[in-house]
Amino acid sequence: MRIITINTNGIRAAERKGFFPWLAQQDADVVCIQETKAHPDQLTADAFRPVGYYCYYHSAEKKGYSGVAVYTKHKPDKVIVGMGFDDIDSEGRYLEIQLGNLSVISLYLPSGSSKEERQAFKYSVMDRYMPILQKSAHNERDYIICGDWNIAHKEIDLKNWKANQKNSGFLPEERAWLDQLFHKEPWSDGFRAINQEADQYTWWSNRGQAWAKNVGWRIDYQVISEHLQEKVQSASIYKEERFSDHAPLIIDYDYALK
């Protein structure tokens, strides 16, 4: 089973950069997208309904902002739109499909880099999401939570970690939240389950020559529940083409959908 996640920073922009022809060659079972930045009436072209996939979108109320999507080759038993909090759901940040005993989620946690109010909102989302994660970890379902979590966990996960210790995305409180998730709760970072290499990033600033010099951050994850930890076969970040300021994260699992 192949799962791909990518923040497209505008799905229409990614389409113009060749994202969908690339995707058609990947044979992914499920594709999770964040930052679609589009309303349904802006996604009527055939490109945004790839052949062979059931396609689901959760857009933000504000046009040109946020939004998530899930494409799946397998018809879901259930689709859950939103996390259940009006302020979060109005920004289009959570979309879950259920395929038998497996839930695949496209998640876009807020960034706090623009101003203090957004950092406060980010902490609020994290505070409300943790109990959901704790409950989900013990409900017998399998989970793959794909998306842009907007947090680099360890020093290995960003190039200039020393200079960013006081910046949103690498704050001690944010990293401690992931520590709790990965060390106190039975969740795992799917990528790190088999790939411990340095200089593996999924996002690069558009400033300077961050992409060319690989001065990046690894803030996109597939967070997996306990049963899936031994099922990761391969994990890679695709950088041969550039569809966005983020790169696709591709993980293959030894997992049979029932």
Residue pairs with C-beta under 8 A, 6 or more apart in sequence:
1 29
1 30
1 252
1 253
1 254
1 255
1 256
1 257
2 26
2 27
2 28
2 29
2 250
2 251
2 252
2 253
3 28
3 29
3 30
3 31
3 32
3 104
3 144
3 146
3 222
3 250
3 251
3 252
3 253
4 23
4 26
4 28
4 30
4 31
4 32
4 248
4 249
4 250
5 31
5 32
5 33
5 34
5 106
5 146
5 147
5 220
5 221
5 222
5 248
5 249
6 14
6 19
6 31
6 32
6 33
6 34
6 220
6 243
6 244
6 246
6 247
6 248
6 249
7 33
7 34
7 35
7 108
7 147
7 148
7 203
7 220
7 244
7 245
7 246
8 14
8 19
8 33
8 34
8 35
8 36
8 37
8 243
8 244
8 246
9 35
9 37
9 244
9 245
9 246
10 35
10 36
10 37
10 38
10 64
10 244
11 19
11 33
11 35
11 36
11 37
11 38
11 43
11 48
11 67
11 69
12 37
12 38
12 42
12 43
13 37
13 244
14 243
14 244
15 45
15 47
15 48
17 241
17 242
17 243
17 244
18 241
18 243
19 243
19 244
20 47
20 50
22 241
22 243
23 31
23 50
24 50
24 51
26 250
28 71
28 73
28 250
29 72
29 73
29 74
29 257
30 70
30 71
30 72
30 73
30 74
30 97
30 99
30 104
30 144
30 146
31 53
31 69
31 70
31 71
31 72
32 68
32 69
32 70
32 104
32 105
32 106
32 107
32 146
32 147
33 68
33 69
33 70
33 71
33 106
34 67
34 68
34 106
34 107
34 108
34 147
34 148
35 66
35 67
35 108
35 148
35 244
36 43
36 57
36 59
36 66
36 67
36 68
36 69
36 92
37 64
37 65
37 66
37 67
38 57
38 59
38 64
38 67
39 59
39 63
40 57
40 59
43 57
48 55
49 55
50 71
52 73
53 71
53 72
53 73
54 71
54 72
54 73
54 74
54 75
54 76
55 69
55 70
55 71
56 69
56 70
56 71
56 72
56 76
56 79
56 81
56 95
56 97
57 67
57 68
57 69
57 95
58 67
58 68
58 69
58 81
58 82
58 89
58 92
58 93
58 94
58 95
58 106
59 66
59 67
59 92
60 66
60 67
60 90
60 91
60 92
60 93
61 90
61 91
61 92
62 91
65 91
65 92
66 91
66 92
66 93
66 108
67 92
67 108
68 92
68 93
68 94
68 95
68 106
68 107
68 108
68 147
69 95
69 106
70 95
70 96
70 97
70 104
70 106
72 97
72 99
72 104
74 99
74 257
76 97
76 98
76 99
77 98
77 99
77 100
78 97
78 98
79 95
79 96
79 97
79 98
80 94
80 95
80 96
80 97
80 98
81 89
81 94
81 95
82 88
82 89
82 94
82 95
83 89
83 93
83 94
83 128
83 129
83 132
85 128
87 121
88 94
88 125
88 128
91 110
92 108
93 107
93 108
93 109
93 110
93 125
94 105
94 106
94 107
94 108
95 105
95 106
96 103
96 104
96 105
96 106
97 103
97 104
97 105
98 141
99 257
100 257
100 258
101 140
101 141
101 142
101 258
102 141
102 142
102 143
102 144
102 255
102 257
103 136
103 141
103 142
103 143
103 144
104 143
104 144
104 146
105 143
105 144
105 145
105 146
105 147
106 146
106 147
107 145
107 146
107 147
107 148
107 149
108 147
108 148
109 122
109 125
109 126
109 129
109 147
109 148
109 149
109 150
109 151
110 118
110 121
110 122
110 125
110 150
111 118
111 122
111 150
111 168
111 169
112 118
112 119
112 120
112 121
112 122
112 123
112 150
112 168
112 169
113 119
113 167
113 168
113 169
119 168
122 150
122 168
122 174
123 173
126 174
126 177
130 177
130 180
130 181
133 181
133 185
133 187
134 185
136 143
136 225
137 143
137 185
137 186
137 187
137 225
137 226
138 186
141 225
142 225
142 227
142 228
142 255
143 223
143 224
143 225
143 228
144 190
144 222
144 223
144 224
144 225
144 228
144 253
145 221
145 222
145 223
145 224
146 221
146 222
146 223
146 249
147 220
147 221
148 203
148 219
148 220
148 246
149 178
149 219
149 220
149 221
149 223
150 168
150 169
150 219
151 169
151 170
151 174
151 175
151 177
151 178
151 219
152 158
152 161
152 164
152 169
152 170
152 175
152 217
152 218
152 219
153 175
153 178
153 179
153 182
153 189
153 218
154 175
155 161
156 198
157 200
157 201
157 217
157 218
157 219
158 164
158 169
158 170
158 201
158 216
158 217
158 218
159 199
159 201
159 214
159 215
159 216
159 217
160 215
161 170
164 170
165 171
165 172
168 174
169 217
169 219
170 217
181 187
181 223
182 188
182 189
186 225
186 226
187 223
187 224
187 225
187 226
188 223
188 224
188 225
188 226
188 228
188 229
189 221
189 222
189 223
190 221
190 222
190 223
190 224
190 228
190 232
190 235
190 251
191 200
191 218
191 221
191 222
191 235
191 249
191 251
193 224
193 229
193 232
193 235
194 232
194 233
194 234
194 235
195 235
195 236
199 214
200 218
200 237
201 214
201 216
201 217
201 218
201 237
201 247
202 216
202 217
202 218
202 219
202 220
202 237
202 246
202 247
202 249
203 216
203 217
203 218
203 219
203 220
203 245
203 246
203 247
204 210
204 211
204 214
204 215
204 216
204 217
204 245
205 215
205 245
206 245
208 215
209 215
210 216
211 242
220 246
220 247
220 249
221 249
222 235
222 249
222 251
224 231
224 232
228 253
228 255
231 253
231 254
231 255
232 251
232 252
232 253
232 254
233 252
233 253
233 254
234 250
234 251
234 252
235 249
235 250
235 251
235 252
236 249
236 250
236 251
237 247
237 248
237 249
237 250
238 247
238 248
238 250
239 247
